[in-house]
């Protein structure tokens, strides 16, 4: 959405839309990186997005993954 309130369509393979409300309570794992991916919390997607925003404001980076995906299985792909 732009500053006028109109929805902007992004034509990019990197565009990830905000999850629909029906997925807000889906469980995710919050990770941070320290010589490997370290899981720090399991919570709902809604809470994890809020946590991610707070971390970004403090200059920290955390990533959210589905509970059945361990980023350590992918070697250096996510680093």
C-alpha positions in Angstrom: 0.0 0.0 0.0 1.4 3.4 -0.8 1.0 6.7 1.1 -2.4 7.3 -0.6 -3.8 4.0 0.7 -3.8 2.4 -2.8 -2.5 -1.1 -3.1 0.7 -1.4 -5.2 1.3 -4.5 -7.3 4.9 -5.5 -7.2 6.2 -7.5 -10.2 9.2 -9.3 -8.6 10.1 -12.9 -7.8 11.4 -11.7 -4.4 8.0 -10.2 -3.4 6.5 -12.0 -0.4 3.0 -10.8 0.6 2.0 -10.3 4.2 0.3 -13.5 5.3 -3.5 -13.7 5.3 -5.3 -13.4 8.6 -6.1 -17.1 8.6 -2.4 -18.0 9.0 -1.8 -15.6 11.9 -2.0 -18.4 14.4 0.3 -20.8 12.5 3.3 -21.8 14.5 6.8 -20.7 13.3 10.3 -20.9 14.7 12.3 -17.7 15.3 16.0 -18.1 14.6 19.1 -15.9 14.9 22.5 -16.6 13.4 25.6 -17.2 15.5 28.0 -19.5 13.6 24.9 -21.5 12.7 21.1 -21.0 13.0 19.9 -21.0 16.6 16.2 -21.5 17.3 15.2 -19.1 20.1 11.4 -19.2 20.2 8.4 -21.0 18.9 5.3 -18.8 18.6 2.4 -17.8 16.3 3.2 -16.1 13.0 1.5 -13.0 14.3 3.7 -12.7 17.4 6.8 -13.6 15.4 6.2 -10.8 12.9 5.9 -8.3 15.8 9.1 -9.7 17.4 10.8 -9.4 14.0 9.8 -5.7 13.7 11.0 -5.0 17.3 14.3 -6.7 16.6 14.8 -4.7 13.4 14.2 -1.4 15.3 17.0 -2.5 17.7 19.3 -3.3 14.8 19.1 -7.0 15.3 18.2 -9.6 12.7 16.1 -12.6 13.3 14.4 -14.8 10.7 11.2 -16.8 10.8 10.9 -20.3 9.5 8.0 -22.9 9.5 8.4 -25.3 12.4 9.1 -28.2 10.0 12.0 -26.4 8.3 15.5 -26.3 9.9 17.7 -23.8 8.1 20.8 -25.6 9.3 20.0 -28.4 6.8 20.7 -26.0 3.9 24.4 -25.3 4.7 25.3 -21.7 3.7 22.2 -21.0 1.7 20.6 -18.7 4.3 23.8 -17.1 5.6 
